[in-house]
Amino acid sequence: MSSEDCWSKGSSKTSLGLGLDWGAAPGFGSCAAFGPLGSWESLGVQRAGSGGGGRCSYPQGTAAPSRRSAQPGAPASARALSGTRATRLPGSPRASAGDRRAAAVLCGMTYVPMTARSRREGHRAATPLELFFDLCFVVAVAQAGRQLVHALAEDHVGAGITGYLFVFFGVWWAWMNFTWFASAYDVDDVPYRIATLVQISGVLVYSAGIPRAFNDNDWTVAVLGYVVMRLALTAQWLRAAAGERGAARRCALTYAIGLVICQLGWLALLAAPESSRRWLFLVLVMAELLVPVVAELGYQTQWHPHHIAERYGLFTIIVLGESIAASTVAVQSALDEHEALGELLPIAGGGLLIVFAAWWIYFAVPVHDRLRGNREAIPWGYGHFVILSAAAAIGAGIEVSIEHAVGKTHLSLVAANLSVMIPVALFLVFVWLLHSRHFKRGLAQQLVLPCSALATLACAWTGPQAVLWAGLVAAATVAVGVTLAGRTRLGA
């Protein structure tokens, strides 16, 4: 169908199920309004009925998103639609803020006023842009894990763990701040998308600076990438402040001011003596963590519990997947260079069991039911620093065990085993602390994950088969948990 065919259809009416009457004036509903998107049919919108009117109608009390004219070159009938007044169809339900936002997008809008979304919005799910955001951020996670492997293999344990936690904080904190902001204010228009893509560019710059920050304490490239991410988010908060009033506006402005102050601190860090940088880093970390606490003292942003739980779950899956990918590459490299299949198979098998069990355990309970307000959400969100950094470190630990098996590390056998066992134990303890304990019934269920963490640590002293034993403990943990949960349901 050509562009002119789209414009010349006329005499049709489209119902979007939002209480909106898209009167089918010749010229509305396709090419000029949607640009490259084309006709209604290309958007999956059904056309039905007949009748004219040349009017784009919105829910009662809702102004049309824009009075912009149709694109140059559109037929006169399309240009005549600009500035039409909004009306509500008789008997139609009142549209929500999300419906109005959807209507604006369908009208071909490139800009939507940024106001808070509803916490009760139904069917809220992660968007393709958020998934793309996560996949780009995991590049930095992989870089941090790779540097941790190199440090541990050289027996630089203290420096390796410290450097890993420092660089992982930048990735996690930028991801977390975007996630909560998007849950409250995602409008998915052009400026919002561009700001998000700028944040993605920033994390790629940050990733490029991780090796220098990790090994040489040179934070120049990493800090510049981090500041790019944070300034893009600052612009988003300023935009939210422009669309809000009262306490919501003050909250958004407090976020923006706090972000700017912290970024000035990070830039000042570059001028500090190298010997004091790591201590100053801790001060700036505390300042960053305090920004949301201070900003939301008098007002809680309208984040969506189910959406937040899904976003954290998806990022956990991606991080666990990165652990599997890194371990697979390590096994392949070891097999190419050494005849050590007998030593590598138990590590590979145990590693898979650990990651599979980690996924199962994390998603065993519906955590969104727990996120009722900031009192529960802030500790839960902050505690995920341990869960996510441990999930990524599991893959690094498996790589270290592989390198020990083929004689490429200076670590002792117990130390190499602990590089797997410690992150697994931390993952289990913090999943219990943040998720599971709120849904378990009885002492037996409550003790499953803490006891599993202790048993996992004990596996470090079981010799070359330690990773396999830890995998079997993880699998047994899942089996016991499922059995006890089933008995509880039957008893209820």
CORFENTA-V608882 format. One record per helix or strand of 3 or more residues. SS is the DSSP state (H for helix, E for strand). FROM is the first residue (numbers start at 1). TO is the last residue. If there is no record, write none. Layout:
SS,FROM,TO
SS,FROM,TO
This chain:
H,3,8
E,13,15
H,31,37
H,41,43
H,76,79
H,97,106
H,128,153
H,157,185
H,190,216
H,220,243
H,246,269
H,274,295
H,305,337
H,341,362
H,367,369
H,374,405
H,413,434
H,436,438
H,442,461
H,463,491
